[in-house]
Amino acid sequence: MRSTSNPVFRNLPQQSGGYSAFGSAAAGAGYYGHQQGYGQPQYGEYQQQAPTRAMTIDDVVTKTGITLGVLVVAAIVSFILSAGNPGLAPLFVIGGGLIGFILAMVGSFSRLMNNPALVLSYAAFEGLFLGAISHLFANVAIGGNAPNGSSIIIQAVLGTIGVFAGMLVVYKTGAVRVTPRFQRVMFGALIGVVVLMLGNLVASFFMDGGFGLRTGGPIAIIFSLVCIGLAAFSFLLDFDAADQLIRAGAPEKMAWGVAFGLTVTLVWLYVEILRLLSYFNND
């Protein structure tokens, strides 16, 4: 059984018992591990093979902070360069987005997700992508209505932080439990969204706007809201997966993988919020 719908965390183990990290025994990994009947012997390999100390919540916070710091710095540099020379924006969007996607796939489907060089490289290229696409949305997609291209970006950043903080509270309080059924529903929903995105892309080659998922109309607004909702609830699965690793005594270096997975979700959430705001601010 997958422990999360985020592909970065797809092979994480399950564990029973209480919390040592994000939440209480009423939510997340404790509930899931109890339902599945997993026990401590399953995690002996971590304690026997790990050459370093066990991962802690401080490691997760520190590594995630470093990763997001690199992403933010790269995004600011990209935004400033794109504002000074608009011709660079498409290059950063295509180049940064493509390389970031490749690094995300490499990290998601290999054991390199715990490699700090790969994680920070992903953050740097995604930062170039985010800075440039923020410039395009703020100053091109909505016709420059946002003063200096900053208003819509500030709203998207605050919205992303708010959603992240809100879902962390939801996880800590156990308001929504990460059960096997919840995981299956999320996984199926994410597959459906990906299929719709790909179908819309292919359809756009043959008809203007494709299925209308990104044209700014009512269908596009609904689709963006669905994507934002899925990204938000994906945080619950990511928190749960990180919690399981901490309780399992996973090596400290695996905190880089947790930072990687959280960053992937944050990037998706920010882009979807930015896109939705551009619909409402479009002329």
C-alpha positions as CSV (number, residue, x, y, z in Angstrom):
1,M,0.0,0.0,0.0
2,R,1.3,3.5,-0.9
3,S,1.8,5.7,2.1
4,T,1.1,8.9,0.1
5,S,-0.1,10.0,-3.2
6,N,3.0,12.2,-3.6
7,P,5.3,10.0,-5.8
8,V,8.3,11.2,-3.8
9,F,7.0,9.3,-0.8
10,R,5.6,6.3,-2.7
11,N,7.8,3.7,-1.0
12,L,7.7,4.9,2.6
13,P,6.9,2.2,5.2
14,Q,4.0,2.1,7.5
15,Q,4.2,2.1,11.3
16,S,1.8,1.7,14.2
17,G,1.7,3.7,17.4
18,G,1.7,7.3,18.5
19,Y,3.3,10.4,17.2
20,S,6.7,11.9,17.6
21,A,6.4,14.6,15.1
22,F,3.5,16.3,13.3
23,G,0.4,15.1,15.0
24,S,-1.3,13.1,17.8
25,A,-2.2,9.4,17.9
26,A,-5.7,10.2,16.7
27,A,-4.6,11.1,13.2
28,G,-2.3,10.1,10.4
29,A,0.3,7.4,10.6
30,G,-0.8,6.0,14.0
31,Y,-4.3,5.3,12.8
32,Y,-3.1,3.9,9.5
33,G,-0.4,1.7,11.0
34,H,-2.8,0.3,13.6
35,Q,-5.4,-0.5,10.9
36,Q,-2.7,-2.3,8.8
37,G,-1.2,-4.2,11.7
38,Y,2.4,-3.2,11.0
39,G,4.9,-3.7,13.8
40,Q,8.3,-2.5,14.9
41,P,10.4,-5.4,13.5
42,Q,9.7,-4.0,10.0
43,Y,11.9,-1.1,10.8
44,G,14.9,-2.9,12.2
45,E,16.8,-2.3,9.0
46,Y,16.9,1.4,9.7
47,Q,18.4,1.0,13.1
48,Q,20.9,-1.7,12.0
49,Q,22.1,0.0,8.8
50,A,21.9,3.7,9.5
51,P,25.5,5.0,9.9
52,T,24.2,8.3,11.3
53,R,21.7,9.4,14.0
54,A,18.0,9.0,13.5
55,M,15.9,11.7,11.7
56,T,14.1,14.2,13.9
57,I,11.4,16.9,13.3
58,D,14.2,19.5,13.6
59,D,16.0,17.8,10.6
60,V,12.8,18.0,8.6
61,V,12.2,21.7,9.4
62,T,15.9,22.6,8.8
63,K,16.2,20.8,5.4
64,T,12.8,22.0,4.2
65,G,13.8,25.6,5.2
66,I,17.1,25.3,3.3
67,T,15.3,23.9,0.2
68,L,12.7,26.6,0.2
69,G,15.3,29.2,0.8
70,V,17.2,28.2,-2.4
71,L,13.9,28.2,-4.3
72,V,12.9,31.6,-3.1
73,V,16.3,33.2,-3.9
74,A,16.2,31.6,-7.4
75,A,12.6,32.8,-7.9
76,I,13.5,36.4,-6.9
77,V,16.5,36.5,-9.2
78,S,14.4,35.0,-12.0
79,F,11.6,37.5,-11.5
80,I,14.1,40.5,-11.5
81,L,15.8,39.3,-14.6
82,S,12.5,38.6,-16.4
83,A,11.2,42.1,-15.4
84,G,14.4,43.7,-16.8
85,N,14.4,41.6,-19.9
86,P,10.9,40.1,-20.7
87,G,12.5,37.9,-23.4
88,L,14.2,35.8,-20.6
89,A,10.9,34.8,-19.0
90,P,9.8,32.2,-21.5
91,L,13.4,30.7,-21.4
92,F,13.3,30.4,-17.6
93,V,9.8,29.0,-17.7
94,I,10.6,26.3,-20.3
95,G,14.2,25.6,-19.2
96,G,13.6,25.8,-15.4
97,G,10.3,23.9,-15.6
98,L,11.6,21.2,-17.9
99,I,14.8,20.6,-15.9
100,G,12.9,20.8,-12.6
101,F,10.4,18.2,-13.9
102,I,13.2,15.9,-14.9
103,L,14.9,16.2,-11.5
104,A,11.5,15.6,-9.8
105,M,11.0,12.4,-11.8
106,V,14.6,11.2,-11.1
107,G,14.1,11.9,-7.4
108,S,10.6,10.4,-7.3
109,F,11.5,7.1,-9.0
110,S,14.9,6.5,-7.6
111,R,16.8,6.6,-4.3
112,L,18.3,10.0,-5.1
113,M,15.5,11.8,-3.3
114,N,17.7,11.9,-0.2
115,N,20.6,13.5,-2.1
116,P,21.0,17.1,-1.1
117,A,22.6,18.0,-4.4
118,L,19.5,16.8,-6.3
119,V,17.0,18.4,-3.9
120,L,18.8,21.8,-4.0
121,S,19.2,21.6,-7.8
122,Y,15.5,20.9,-8.1
123,A,14.8,23.9,-5.9
124,A,17.0,26.2,-7.9
125,F,15.5,25.3,-11.3
126,E,12.0,25.4,-9.9
127,G,12.8,28.8,-8.5
128,L,13.8,30.0,-12.0
129,F,10.5,28.6,-13.3
130,L,8.4,30.2,-10.5
131,G,10.0,33.6,-10.8
132,A,9.5,33.8,-14.5
133,I,5.9,32.3,-14.6
134,S,5.0,34.7,-11.7
135,H,6.2,37.6,-13.9
136,L,4.2,36.3,-16.9
137,F,1.0,35.9,-14.9
138,A,1.3,39.2,-13.2
139,N,2.3,41.3,-16.1
140,V,1.2,39.5,-19.2
141,A,-1.8,37.2,-18.4
142,I,-3.7,40.0,-16.6
143,G,-2.4,42.9,-18.7
144,G,-0.2,44.4,-16.0
145,N,-3.2,45.3,-13.8
146,A,-1.2,44.4,-10.7
147,P,1.0,47.3,-9.7
148,N,4.6,46.3,-10.6
149,G,3.4,42.8,-11.0
150,S,3.5,42.3,-7.2
151,S,-0.1,42.2,-6.0
152,I,-1.1,38.9,-7.5
153,I,2.2,37.3,-6.5
154,I,1.8,38.5,-2.9
155,Q,-1.7,37.1,-2.8
156,A,-0.5,33.7,-4.1
157,V,2.3,33.5,-1.7
158,L,0.1,34.4,1.3
159,G,-2.5,31.9,0.0
160,T,0.1,29.1,-0.2
161,I,1.4,29.8,3.3
162,G,-2.1,29.9,4.6
163,V,-3.1,26.6,3.0
164,F,0.1,24.9,4.3
165,A,-0.4,26.2,7.8
166,G,-4.1,25.3,7.8
167,M,-3.5,21.7,6.7
168,L,-0.7,21.4,9.3
169,V,-3.3,22.3,12.0
170,V,-5.8,19.9,10.5
171,Y,-3.2,17.1,10.7
172,K,-2.0,17.9,14.2
173,T,-5.6,18.0,15.5
174,G,-6.7,14.9,13.7
175,A,-9.6,16.7,12.1
176,V,-9.0,14.6,9.0
177,R,-7.6,11.1,9.4
178,V,-5.2,9.6,6.9
179,T,-6.8,6.3,6.5
180,P,-6.3,3.7,3.7
181,R,-9.5,4.8,2.1
182,F,-8.5,8.4,2.2
183,Q,-5.2,7.5,0.5
184,R,-7.0,5.5,-2.2
185,V,-9.4,8.4,-3.0
186,M,-6.6,10.9,-3.1
187,F,-4.5,8.7,-5.4
188,G,-7.4,8.1,-7.8
189,A,-8.2,11.8,-7.8
190,L,-4.7,12.8,-8.6
191,I,-4.5,10.3,-11.5
192,G,-7.8,11.7,-12.8
193,V,-6.4,15.3,-12.7
194,V,-3.2,14.3,-14.5
195,V,-5.2,12.5,-17.2
196,L,-7.4,15.6,-17.6
197,M,-4.3,17.8,-17.9
198,L,-2.7,15.6,-20.5
199,G,-6.0,15.3,-22.4
200,N,-6.5,19.1,-22.3
201,L,-2.9,19.6,-23.6
202,V,-3.5,17.2,-26.5
203,A,-6.9,18.6,-27.3
204,S,-5.4,22.1,-27.4
205,F,-3.4,21.1,-30.5
206,F,-6.6,20.5,-32.4
207,M,-9.0,23.0,-31.0
208,D,-8.6,26.4,-29.4
209,G,-8.4,26.1,-25.6
210,G,-8.7,22.3,-25.6
211,F,-11.3,21.2,-23.1
212,G,-11.4,24.7,-21.5
213,L,-9.5,23.7,-18.4
214,R,-7.0,26.6,-18.7
215,T,-8.9,29.3,-20.5
216,G,-10.1,31.3,-17.5
217,G,-13.8,30.4,-17.9
218,P,-16.1,28.7,-15.4
219,I,-14.7,25.3,-16.2
220,A,-11.2,26.5,-15.7
221,I,-12.0,28.1,-12.4
222,I,-13.6,24.9,-11.1
223,F,-10.7,22.8,-12.3
224,S,-8.2,25.1,-10.6
225,L,-10.2,24.9,-7.3
226,V,-10.1,21.1,-7.6
227,C,-6.4,21.2,-8.1
228,I,-5.9,23.5,-5.1
229,G,-8.0,21.2,-3.0
230,L,-6.0,18.1,-4.0
231,A,-2.7,19.9,-3.4
232,A,-3.9,21.0,0.1
233,F,-5.0,17.5,1.1
234,S,-1.8,16.0,-0.3
235,F,0.0,17.8,2.6
236,L,-1.8,15.5,5.0
237,L,-0.3,12.5,3.2
238,D,3.1,14.1,3.2
239,F,3.0,15.0,6.9
240,D,1.9,11.4,7.6
241,A,4.7,9.9,5.5
242,A,7.3,12.2,7.3
243,D,5.9,11.2,10.7
244,Q,6.2,7.5,9.9
245,L,9.9,7.9,8.9
246,I,10.7,9.8,12.2
247,R,9.0,7.1,14.3
248,A,10.7,4.4,12.3
249,G,14.1,5.8,13.2
250,A,15.0,6.5,9.6
251,P,18.5,8.0,8.9
252,E,18.9,11.7,9.3
253,K,19.7,12.1,5.6
254,M,16.1,11.1,4.7
255,A,15.0,14.5,5.9
256,W,16.1,15.7,2.4
257,G,13.6,13.4,0.8
258,V,10.8,14.8,3.0
259,A,11.9,18.4,2.1
260,F,11.8,17.4,-1.5
261,G,8.3,16.0,-1.3
262,L,6.9,19.0,0.6
263,T,8.5,21.4,-1.9
264,V,7.0,19.5,-4.9
265,T,3.5,20.0,-3.3
266,L,4.2,23.6,-2.4
267,V,5.2,24.4,-6.0
268,W,2.1,22.8,-7.4
269,L,-0.1,24.6,-4.9
270,Y,1.5,28.1,-5.6
271,V,1.2,27.8,-9.3
272,E,-2.5,26.7,-9.1
273,I,-3.3,29.6,-6.8
274,L,-1.5,32.0,-9.0
275,R,-3.3,30.7,-12.0
276,L,-6.7,31.0,-10.3
277,L,-6.0,34.6,-9.2
278,S,-5.0,35.5,-12.8
279,Y,-8.5,34.4,-13.9
280,F,-10.2,36.8,-11.5
281,N,-7.9,39.7,-12.4
282,N,-8.0,39.2,-16.1
283,D,-9.6,42.0,-18.2
